Amino acid sequence: KRRKQRTVPVSGATVAALRAHWHDRGRDFDAPQARGRLIAPQRIPGTRTALERHDAQPEDAPYTVDAFGRLVRTAVQRLARESAALADFSTDDLVQLANTSAHAFRHTFGTRAVAREMPTDVVQAILGHASLQTTSIYVRAERRRMLEAAARYYDEDAG
């Protein structure tokens, strides 16, 4: 967010997927020189001049700060072109898809972390919020979800 570097904890399944991705590229994810290059953004631009200056090859160019954002936008655009893939989507699903962004993953993580009772100060640290008040947005989102679920429960009793 705002081009700040963040440490992002990921699941074991994510690490396994990254390891497989590197293996498919003929690279060793666990090699000492690979440490941090796949997960943390680097400051070497992907331009030919910058790569030459740092004695790097184009295939070794690190992920850029906005690479994940571009990946999400591309995936959404490809999905939007596949009308068959969208046939079972509700209107709400389509609206949510249209509003999907890399930043939405932060909100999903924050909301799920709070729902799984991760301490709010830990969520704050992971998301890099300066203020606990900012992190409390996720607590409010979880409360709203709880109230909506309770309302649906009682609506079913009435019907």
C-alpha positions, 0 to 999 in steps of 0.5 A: 500500500502506498508503495511501502514495503511490507512483510506479509506472512503467507501460508505453507500452501502459498510457499509450496506454490511459490516453490513449484512456480520456481521449479517450473522456471528451472530455479531453486526457490531454496537457494541462498541467493533466492532468499527474499527475491520472490516474496519481497519487492526489490528496488531494481527497476525491470528496465534493461538499463537498470538490469545491466547496471546491477548485472542481472538478467531479465528473467531474474528481474524481481517482482515489482511493487505493483506486480500483484496488482497487475496480476489481479487486474489481468485475471479479472479482465480474462475472467470477464472475457469468459462469458461461460465462466460468469454464467453462474455469477449473481449480480452481487458476485459480478459487482464484487468481481468488478471491484476486485483489486490487490488491495481487496486481499488486504481487507480479506486478510484483515477481516478473516484474521479478526474472525479467527481471533488473531489479536488486533495489535498483531493484525495492525502490525501485519497490515502496517497500520500506524493507528489501531483505529484503522485496524478497527475497520476489520473488527467492525466488518466482522461485527457487521457480518455477524449481525447480518448472519444473525438477521438471516437466521431469524428471517428463516425462523419467520418464514 
